[in-house]
Amino acid sequence: MANWTLKESAKGELTVKIDGETWQKAVKKAFNRISKEISIPGFRKGSVPKSILEKRVPRSAVYEQAIDDNIQNWFREALEENGIEPIAKADSNVTSVSESGVEIVFTVPVEPEASLKDLSEVKYEPKIEEVTEEDIDNEIDRMRERYAEEEEVEGPASEGDTVTIDYVGKKDGVAFDGGTAEDYKLTLGSHSFIPGFEEGLIGAAKGEDKELNLTFPEDYHSEELKGAAVVFEVKVKNVTRKVLPEVNEEFVEDQNISGVDTVEQLRENVRTRLSDTAKRSAESAAENDMMEQFANCVEVEIPEEMIEAETQQQVQQQASQLQQYGLSLTSYLEMMGMTADSFKESFREQAEKTVRIRLGLKALAKQQGFVATDEDLEKQYQEIADMYGMPVEQVKQYIPTNTLRQDVANQKALDFLKGNRPE
């Protein structure tokens, strides 16, 4: 038998009483376990008569063993019986124990219940920008870039052209580290070099030598070169220019887009794609703004355990993303000049907000009576399975029903915020 009493907003006492046959079986099993380990002169280990063992083994030791052997199972059963989900490790205290039974009080940290302020000012207002003809032209130009060909330019280089150069940078007549290269391909107008370098090569032709007198910016990363006057000796070895394909039916055919055979159909396809992207972007921005407003309407005292858990999860997610780019967290921290502690601390504010919003949505779902039906759960499990290419039954092993049930209810609350909210 178990009884749950909420003592604080995020902590309660779960009193578990074990007696009767359950307790007697636990005590008997504990006694047998201890008896197998006791050595008494004149008897083989494990064959000591029970009457002798009962005199040698303190009853308190048997009770202690019985509790140690079963406490986790009793606790788990009591949690399920009362529908309690701890957010951190619980403390336990045996308040009474005897031949008739045992009473254990577990102090369990749980999620606090949030309250909500007036939500009438929480607005979901996507601002979708209209796709213009210029937007379509720019997108098609980007598509043309993928099919661009390079041709050599005999005359002077223009912005956008690529020059192949050898260069040597000198300060006070001496070449400085990192200022020399051969066969370097530089696109003029890319702003890859310090101000004045690329501008100084506009108008240069193949085979021409240029001497560029420049000054490094005051905020340049090298202490030696900050604000330094330098001379770059540059030899232009080649100039090439991109030639973009014409937008005609041949170009359209190269795109291999189903149902798109003409230039006009291509423009409509691009318009639809850009409109969809603009819509998704506007909706995402509006949702983020709405959730910022919603977070300010959630009143709750968040336990440190929840913030810590969410912070750690966000750190792990970031580490996983870095690994996808072939970068370890240790290397990233070295590059950014951060410690593991400072990196973790940088996630704390967002983690606290994430937890606040989650608790707020849970409160809103409860307020509005939103629940996940069995049909909702099966649909969600199937969507997750399809997303990851896994069998549904395997997904169910990884994601507990109670967790998914609350996620679905929270999603209904989020949809409610976007639509029919109380005015």
Rosetta blueprint (number, residue, H / E / L):
1 M L
2 A E
3 N E
4 W E
5 T E
6 L E
7 K E
8 E E
9 S L
10 A L
11 K E
12 G E
13 E E
14 L E
15 T E
16 V E
17 K E
18 I E
19 D E
20 G H
21 E H
22 T H
23 W H
24 Q H
25 K H
26 A H
27 V H
28 K H
29 K H
30 A H
31 F H
32 N H
33 R H
34 I H
35 S H
36 K L
37 E L
38 I L
39 S L
40 I L
41 P L
42 G L
43 F L
44 R L
45 K L
46 G L
47 S L
48 V L
49 P L
50 K H
51 S H
52 I H
53 L H
54 E H
55 K H
56 R H
57 V L
58 P L
59 R H
60 S H
61 A H
62 V H
63 Y H
64 E H
65 Q H
66 A H
67 I H
68 D H
69 D H
70 N H
71 I H
72 Q H
73 N H
74 W H
75 F H
76 R H
77 E H
78 A H
79 L H
80 E H
81 E H
82 N H
83 G L
84 I L
85 E L
86 P E
87 I L
88 A L
89 K L
90 A L
91 D E
92 S E
93 N E
94 V E
95 T E
96 S E
97 V E
98 S E
99 E L
100 S L
101 G E
102 V E
103 E E
104 I E
105 V E
106 F E
107 T E
108 V E
109 P E
110 V E
111 E L
112 P L
113 E L
114 A L
115 S E
116 L E
117 K L
118 D L
119 L L
120 S L
121 E L
122 V L
123 K L
124 Y L
125 E L
126 P L
127 K L
128 I L
129 E L
130 E L
131 V L
132 T L
133 E H
134 E H
135 D H
136 I H
137 D H
138 N H
139 E H
140 I H
141 D H
142 R H
143 M H
144 R H
145 E H
146 R L
147 Y L
148 A L
149 E E
150 E E
151 E E
152 E E
153 V L
154 E L
155 G L
156 P L
157 A L
158 S L
159 E L
160 G L
161 D L
162 T E
163 V E
164 T E
165 I E
166 D E
167 Y E
168 V E
169 G E
170 K E
171 K E
172 D L
173 G L
174 V E
175 A E
176 F E
177 D E
178 G E
179 G E
180 T E
181 A E
182 E E
183 D E
184 Y E
185 K E
186 L E
187 T E
188 L L
189 G L
190 S L
191 H L
192 S L
193 F L
194 I L
195 P L
196 G L
197 F H
198 E H
199 E H
200 G H
201 L H
202 I L
203 G L
204 A L
205 A L
206 K L
207 G L
208 E L
209 D E
210 K E
211 E E
212 L E
213 N E
214 L E
215 T E
216 F L
217 P L
218 E L
219 D L
220 Y L
221 H L
222 S L
223 E L
224 E L
225 L L
226 K L
227 G L
228 A L
229 A E
230 V E
231 V E
232 F E
233 E E
234 V E
235 K E
236 V E
237 K E
238 N E
239 V E
240 T E
241 R E
242 K E
243 V E
244 L L
245 P L
246 E L
247 V L
248 N L
249 E H
250 E H
251 F H
252 V H
253 E H
254 D H
255 Q H
256 N L
257 I L
258 S L
259 G L
260 V L
261 D L
262 T L
263 V H
264 E H
265 Q H
266 L H
267 R H
268 E H
269 N H
270 V H
271 R H
272 T H
273 R H
274 L H
275 S H
276 D H
277 T H
278 A H
279 K H
280 R H
281 S H
282 A H
283 E H
284 S H
285 A H
286 A H
287 E H
288 N H
289 D H
290 M H
291 M H
292 E H
293 Q H
294 F H
295 A H
296 N L
297 C L
298 V E
299 E E
300 V L
301 E L
302 I L
303 P L
304 E H
305 E H
306 M H
307 I H
308 E H
309 A H
310 E H
311 T H
312 Q H
313 Q H
314 Q H
315 V H
316 Q H
317 Q H
318 Q H
319 A H
320 S H
321 Q H
322 L H
323 Q H
324 Q H
325 Y L
326 G L
327 L L
328 S L
329 L H
330 T H
331 S H
332 Y H
333 L H
334 E H
335 M H
336 M H
337 G L
338 M L
339 T L
340 A H
341 D H
342 S H
343 F H
344 K H
345 E H
346 S L
347 F L
348 R H
349 E H
350 Q H
351 A H
352 E H
353 K H
354 T H
355 V H
356 R H
357 I H
358 R H
359 L H
360 G H
361 L H
362 K H
363 A H
364 L H
365 A H
366 K H
367 Q H
368 Q H
369 G L
370 F L
371 V L
372 A L
373 T L
374 D H
375 E H
376 D H
377 L H
378 E H
379 K H
380 Q H
381 Y H
382 Q H
383 E H
384 I H
385 A H
386 D H
387 M H
388 Y H
389 G L
390 M L
391 P L
392 V H
393 E H
394 Q H
395 V H
396 K H
397 Q H
398 Y H
399 I L
400 P L
401 T H
402 N H
403 T H
404 L H
405 R H
406 Q H
407 D H
408 V H
409 A H
410 N H
411 Q H
412 K H
413 A H
414 L H
415 D H
416 F H
417 L H
418 K H
419 G L
420 N L
421 R L
422 P L
423 E L
